Amino acid sequence: MKKQTLAFLLGWTPAQCHNLTNSCTHKHTDGTHRCPECGTTSLSFESSASDWIDKYQDKLVELILTGELILHLNVHDNPYRFHSTE
């Protein structure tokens, strides 16, 4: 499983990958492929997703262990996705 996919299942979105050259929201990619609008690479998305997982890993583990975060395969309908309060 790619880091982008795991992070997406947990609440990260490609929009959190900030491309300093433009303000693209990357709405036409899940982060595993190049953004067709601005050209941001999957490697950039992977780096962003990895940083996001590193930043929230302790909180994510706590939520999973307490049952407050349940992973669903249908991520678009997942009401339990983690959302940072920062």
C-alpha positions in Angstrom: 0.0 0.0 0.0 1.4 3.4 -0.9 1.8 6.0 1.9 -0.6 8.3 0.1 -3.3 5.6 0.2 -2.8 4.9 3.9 -2.7 8.6 4.8 -5.8 9.1 2.6 -7.7 6.4 4.5 -6.8 8.1 7.7 -7.8 11.6 6.7 -4.9 13.2 4.7 -5.9 14.7 1.3 -3.8 15.7 -1.7 -4.9 19.3 -1.1 -2.6 19.2 2.0 0.3 18.9 -0.4 1.3 22.5 -0.9 2.9 23.2 -4.2 4.6 26.5 -3.8 4.3 27.4 -7.4 0.5 27.6 -7.5 -2.6 27.2 -5.4 -3.9 24.0 -7.0 -6.2 21.9 -4.7 -5.3 18.7 -6.6 -9.0 17.7 -6.7 -8.5 15.4 -9.7 -6.0 13.0 -8.0 -5.9 10.8 -4.9 -2.1 11.5 -4.6 -0.9 8.3 -6.2 -0.6 9.9 -9.6 0.6 13.2 -11.0 -1.9 16.0 -10.7 -3.3 16.6 -14.2 -4.0 20.3 -13.4 -0.6 21.5 -12.1 1.8 18.6 -12.6 2.6 17.9 -8.9 4.2 14.5 -8.9 3.2 11.4 -6.9 6.6 11.7 -5.2 5.6 15.1 -3.8 2.3 13.7 -2.6 4.1 10.7 -1.0 6.4 13.1 0.9 3.4 15.2 2.1 1.5 12.1 3.2 4.6 10.7 5.0 5.0 14.0 6.8 1.4 14.0 7.8 1.5 10.4 9.1 4.7 11.3 11.1 3.0 14.3 12.6 -0.1 12.5 13.7 1.1 8.9 14.2 0.8 8.9 18.0 -2.8 10.4 17.9 -3.8 8.0 15.1 -2.5 4.9 17.0 -4.4 6.1 20.1 -7.6 6.5 18.2 -7.3 3.1 16.5 -6.6 1.4 19.8 -9.5 3.0 21.5 -11.8 2.2 18.6 -12.5 5.8 17.9 -11.0 5.5 14.4 -12.3 2.7 12.3 -10.8 2.2 8.8 -13.4 1.7 6.0 -12.5 0.7 2.5 -14.9 3.1 1.1 -13.0 6.2 2.1 -15.4 8.7 0.6 -18.2 7.6 2.9 -16.0 7.2 6.0 -17.4 9.3 8.8 -14.6 8.1 11.1 -11.7 9.7 9.2 -9.2 11.6 11.4 -9.3 15.3 11.1 -6.7 17.4 12.8 -7.9 20.2 15.0 -4.8 22.3 14.1 
